[in-house]
Amino acid sequence: MPQMSPLFWLNLFMFFILGFLMFSIINYFMYPSKMKETPTLTAKLMQKIWKW
């Protein structure tokens, strides 16, 4: 397998972050009532990411 360049992983990570932000913003505007649950979900997701 060829070695993936660090730039490739950086771009992939940035794409993931931007996608997650867009998803959060859309959920915030489309479903304001669900935003009460979102901070806990976001915290759990961040904990999973930091455990990697």
MOQUIFEN-V314818 format. One record per backbone hydrogen bond with DSSP energy under -1.0 kcal/mol. NH is the residue of the N-H (numbers start at 1). CO is the residue of the C=O. Records with the same first field share a line. If there is no record, write none. Layout:
# MOQUIFEN-V314818
NH: CO  CO
This chain:
# MOQUIFEN-V314818
9: 5
10: 6
11: 7
12: 8
13: 9
14: 10
15: 11
16: 12
17: 13
18: 14
19: 15
20: 16
21: 17
22: 18
23: 19
24: 20
25: 21
26: 22
27: 23
28: 24
29: 25
30: 26
31: 27
35: 32
37: 34
38: 34
41: 37
42: 38
43: 39
44: 40
45: 41
46: 42
47: 43
48: 44
49: 45
50: 46
51: 47
52: 49
